[in-house]
Amino acid sequence: MSKINWNDIEPILDQVLDVPKEKRKSFIEQKYRGQTELKEQIFEYLHSITESEGWLEGSDNYKDELLNGLTEVMIYQ
């Protein structure tokens, strides 16, 4: 199984991301019917994108907590 080139799939993902979340699967299934390998790649990338959304939200709190934890470790050494 060959991987689809990112340059080929990026515009497809841009289009899919414009579709409401609840309609994406059926959109992909209909638009790329018969293109199993391409659909698998789209779903794989889409999953990665949606799972990573929001990971930077609250990053200031994360940095503060990390700094406080490191400071505590340094104090007790």
Phi, psi and omega in degrees: 000122178269148179277145177284140180293137181304321180297334177279324187270336182303311179295330177294314179297321177302317179293316181296321181292343175280347179274138177306143185309318185289347181251357186297315184299312180293325176301311180296315181300319181285313185292326184244033178304132178086357180247068187305312183298316180296316179300318179300317179295318179300311181297322179297310179295319180299318178299315179299318181294312184290329177289333182270348180300134176085000183292339177269349178298133181076020183295332177296318177296319179299314180297318179297315180296318179296315180297317178297318179296319179293321179297317179298319179297317182293323180294320184273005179271000000 
